[in-house]
Amino acid sequence: MPIIDSQVHAYERNSPERPWLNVPNWPAEANADQMVKAMDAVGVDGAINISPFSLYGYDASYALEVYAKYPTRFA
């Protein structure tokens, strides 16, 4: 049976190309590649990726990039 994480937040480091709206006390990044590596390490087959509103507001472009890069791992 596949193991699915019901909510993850993949995000890139704050940058001029994709600026954050706020600077939270989270790690500097948790990008798609890092997320897949972490999922593999604990045996998670897939995850529901939610764009972090506090960082990107209504811009879900990174979440769409994550899905395009790993369509079998994220929804």
N, C-alpha and C positions, 0 to 999 in steps of 0.2 A: 504494500500500500504506500503510495507517495506521501511524503511529509511536506506540508505546505505551511509556511509562516503566514499568518493572517494579516500582518501589517509590518512593513519595513519602510524606512525612509532613506533612499539613496540620494546623495547630494554631492556636488562638487565643492572644492575649495572656493572661498570668496574671491572673485576676480572681476576685472572690468568687463569681461565678456559675459559673465553671468553673476552680477552683483547680488549680494544678499540684502534684504530689506532691514534686517536686524542681525546683531552678532550675539548668538546664544552661547551658553557655556557648554556646548557640545564639542566633540572632536572637530578638528579643522576640516575634515572631509570623511565621507563614507561613500565613496564612488561605486559605480557598478562593478568594476573589477574586484574591488576590495570586498564588496558585499557577496559576490559569488564565491570568492575564496573562503570567506567566513561561513557561508552556507555549506560549502563542501566539507569544511572542517568538522561540522556538527551533524552532517547527514540530512540537511534540508534540501529537498528536491526543487522547490519553487516557492515563490513569495508574491504577495500582493504589495506592490510598491506604491506608496502614497507620497505625492509631492509635498514636501514640508512647507505649509502655507506661511509659517513664520519667517522662512528664508526667501521664498520665491513668490509669495502672494498668489495671484491667479495665473502665473506663468508656469505651466506644466511641461515646458519644452524638454527639461532634463529627464523627467519621468518617461516621456515619449522616446527619447534617445536611448534610455536604459532598456526599454522594451524592444526597440528596433535592434539593439546589439545582442540581446539575450531573450528572444521571443519564447523560448521554451522554459525559461527560468522565472520570468516575471510576468505579472498581469497587472 
